[in-house]
Amino acid sequence: MSRLSLATHFVRRELRERYRGSFTGFGWALLQPLLQLAIYAFVFVQIFKARVPGADAPGYVPFLVVGMWPWVAFSDAVVRSTTALQDNAALIGKVALPREVLVLAPCAASVLLHLGGFVAILVALAASGQGVQLSRLPLALLLYVPMFAYTLGISLIFASLQVFVRDLVQMLAQLLTLMMFAAPIFYDRASLPLRYQGWLDLNPFTAYVEGFRYLLLGHGQLEISTLLILLATAAVTLALGHWLFRRLDPHFEDFL
């Protein structure tokens, strides 16, 4: 079986088993972020009266959707992929297979599931007159290509380290929370004092959030230099993740 066929098989298995036995099945991939979005929207819009600065700024709900949904895909993929080798320890000891596939499967499944939910909610927002530019959706979806490469690179790094540092997954939850609030997901860059705005660029996910908003809402900007940095960061992260995984691969069986 080729690597592509093997990867496809494991992704399909992941998709089948993820929501097996749940009442809503694959619908939970849409319901869970929707519930999370409803909570955040209520807190920020109804309680804190959050608004996006600017005369032509979009409403806060589409602003939040376009920033939060890709983040949910990224964070869910990384968390699920981090324990992929532990979860398949018995398989690793019995079957000879490229072990990167075990990390790729939950990573790809998470991104695909949340991508479907993202498209569905964007169509619903556009139909309700929320200012989503569906004509630019194909361009926006192209951003998922480097985002997936970046996500897979991070997943390979944490999955390989998790074999040797078992409490890494607990630390990861805190790191992802910090990374989430260090990206302009719940707020606009312009809301920060000018001296702090540049710090957001240290977070690789900032470019994705602002890129999606520029393409889908016409809010902000996406410069060519930012896009090139985004692509370079994705490529370097994926290469680093693959290198580290291959370097530690011979020792996995001794620690699983």
C-alpha positions in Angstrom: 0.0 0.0 0.0 1.4 3.4 -1.0 1.9 6.2 1.6 -0.9 8.2 0.1 -3.3 5.2 0.2 -2.3 4.5 3.8 -2.7 8.1 4.8 -6.2 8.2 3.2 -7.2 5.0 5.0 -6.1 6.4 8.4 -7.8 9.7 7.8 -11.1 7.9 6.9 -10.8 5.7 10.0 -10.2 8.8 12.2 -13.3 10.5 10.7 -15.5 7.4 11.3 -14.4 6.8 14.8 -14.2 10.3 16.1 -18.0 10.7 16.6 -19.0 7.1 16.6 -21.7 6.6 19.2 -22.5 10.3 19.6 -26.1 11.5 19.1 -25.3 14.1 16.4 -22.4 12.3 14.7 -20.5 14.6 12.4 -22.8 17.4 13.3 -20.9 17.8 16.6 -18.0 19.3 14.5 -20.4 22.1 13.7 -22.3 22.3 16.9 -19.3 22.5 19.3 -17.8 25.6 17.7 -21.2 27.1 17.3 -21.9 26.7 21.0 -18.5 28.2 21.8 -19.1 31.0 19.4 -22.5 31.7 20.9 -21.0 32.0 24.4 -18.2 34.3 23.2 -20.6 36.4 21.2 -22.9 36.8 24.2 -20.1 37.7 26.6 -18.4 40.2 24.3 -21.4 41.7 22.4 -24.1 41.7 25.1 -22.0 42.1 28.2 -18.8 43.9 27.2 -20.5 45.7 24.2 -17.5 44.8 22.0 -17.3 46.6 18.6 -14.8 46.5 15.8 -13.2 49.9 15.4 -13.7 51.8 12.1 -16.6 53.4 10.3 -16.8 50.5 7.7 -15.9 47.8 10.1 -17.9 44.5 10.0 -20.2 43.4 12.8 -18.5 41.7 15.7 -20.1 38.2 15.1 -18.7 37.7 11.6 -15.5 39.3 12.8 -15.3 36.7 15.5 -16.4 33.8 13.3 -13.7 34.4 10.7 -11.0 34.6 13.3 -12.1 31.9 15.6 -13.1 29.0 13.3 -9.6 28.5 11.8 -8.2 28.7 15.3 -10.5 26.0 16.5 -9.3 23.8 13.6 -5.7 24.5 14.4 -5.9 23.9 18.2 -8.1 20.8 17.9 -5.7 19.3 15.4 -2.7 19.9 17.5 -4.3 18.6 20.7 -5.6 15.4 19.1 -2.3 14.8 17.2 -0.1 15.2 20.2 -1.2 11.9 21.8 -1.5 10.0 18.4 1.6 7.9 19.0 0.5 7.0 22.6 -3.0 6.2 21.4 -1.6 3.8 18.7 1.2 2.3 20.8 -0.1 -1.3 20.2 -0.2 -0.7 16.5 3.4 0.7 16.4 4.8 -2.5 18.1 3.0 -4.9 15.7 2.8 -3.3 12.2 5.6 -1.8 10.2 4.2 1.5 8.8 5.4 5.1 8.4 4.5 6.5 11.8 4.0 10.1 10.6 0.7 8.8 9.2 -0.5 8.3 12.8 0.0 12.0 13.4 -1.3 13.1 10.0 -4.6 11.3 10.4 -6.0 13.2 13.4 -4.5 16.4 12.1 -6.1 16.1 8.7 -9.4 14.9 10.1 -9.7 17.9 12.5 -8.9 20.4 9.8 -11.3 18.8 7.3 -14.1 18.6 9.8 -13.8 22.2 10.9 -13.3 23.4 7.4 -16.7 22.0 6.5 -18.2 23.8 9.5 -16.4 27.0 8.6 -17.9 27.0 5.0 -21.4 26.2 6.4 -21.4 29.1 8.9 -19.9 31.5 6.3 -22.8 30.7 3.9 -25.3 31.2 6.7 -23.8 34.6 7.6 -23.7 35.7 4.0 -27.4 34.7 3.6 -28.3 36.7 6.7 -26.7 39.8 5.3 -23.6 39.9 7.6 -21.3 41.1 4.9 -19.3 37.9 4.2 -17.9 38.0 0.7 -18.5 34.5 -0.6 -17.0 35.4 -4.0 -13.6 35.4 -2.3 -14.1 32.2 -0.4 -12.0 30.1 -2.8 -9.1 32.5 -2.2 -9.6 32.4 1.5 -9.6 28.6 1.5 -6.2 28.6 -0.2 -4.9 29.9 3.2 -5.8 26.5 4.6 -3.0 25.0 2.6 -0.1 26.7 4.5 -2.2 26.6 7.7 -2.4 22.9 7.4 1.3 22.6 6.7 2.1 24.7 9.8 -0.4 22.7 11.9 1.1 19.4 10.8 4.6 20.6 11.6 3.6 21.7 15.1 1.7 18.4 15.5 4.8 16.3 14.5 6.9 18.3 17.0 4.6 17.8 19.9 3.6 14.2 19.1 7.3 13.1 19.0 8.1 15.0 22.2 5.0 13.7 24.0 6.4 10.1 23.8 9.2 11.2 26.2 7.5 13.9 28.1 4.1 12.5 29.1 2.7 15.7 30.7 3.4 17.8 27.6 -0.2 17.6 26.6 -1.3 19.3 29.8 1.3 22.1 29.2 0.0 22.3 25.7 -3.4 23.5 26.8 -1.9 26.4 28.5 0.4 27.3 25.6 -2.5 27.2 23.2 -4.6 29.5 25.5 -1.7 32.0 25.6 -1.3 31.7 21.8 -5.0 32.3 21.3 -5.1 35.5 23.3 -1.8 36.7 21.7 -3.5 36.6 18.3 -6.2 39.2 17.3 -9.0 36.7 17.4 -11.3 38.4 19.9 -10.1 41.9 19.2 -8.8 44.0 16.3 -5.1 45.1 16.0 -6.3 48.7 16.0 -7.8 48.3 19.5 -4.3 48.0 21.0 -2.0 50.9 21.8 0.3 51.5 18.8 3.4 50.4 20.8 1.9 46.9 21.3 0.5 46.3 17.8 3.8 45.0 16.4 4.1 42.4 19.0 1.1 40.5 17.5 3.3 39.6 14.5 5.4 37.4 16.7 2.5 35.0 16.8 2.4 33.0 13.5 -1.3 32.7 13.7 -1.9 36.4 13.5 -1.3 36.4 9.8 -4.0 33.7 9.3 -6.6 35.6 11.3 -6.0 38.9 9.6 -5.7 37.2 6.2 -9.1 35.5 6.5 -10.7 38.8 7.6 -9.2 40.7 4.7 -10.4 38.1 2.2 -13.8 37.3 3.6 -14.8 40.6 5.2 -12.7 43.2 3.4 -11.3 44.3 6.8 -7.7 45.2 7.3 -5.0 44.3 4.8 -2.9 41.4 3.6 0.5 42.5 2.3 2.6 40.4 0.0 5.4 40.4 2.5 3.1 39.1 5.2 2.0 36.3 2.8 5.6 35.4 2.0 6.5 35.2 5.7 3.4 33.1 6.3 4.4 30.6 3.6 8.0 30.5 4.8 7.0 29.9 8.4 4.7 27.1 7.3 7.4 25.4 5.2 10.1 25.8 7.9 7.8 24.5 10.7 6.8 21.5 8.6 10.4 20.7 7.7 11.5 21.0 11.4 8.6 18.8 12.5 9.5 16.1 10.0 13.2 16.3 10.8 12.6 16.0 14.6 10.0 13.2 14.1 12.4 11.2 12.0 15.3 11.8 14.4 13.3 10.5 17.4 11.4 7.7 15.5 13.9 4.9 16.3 13.4 5.4 20.0 9.6 5.5 20.1 9.1 1.8 20.8 11.4 1.9 23.8 9.2 4.5 25.5 5.7 3.6 24.4 
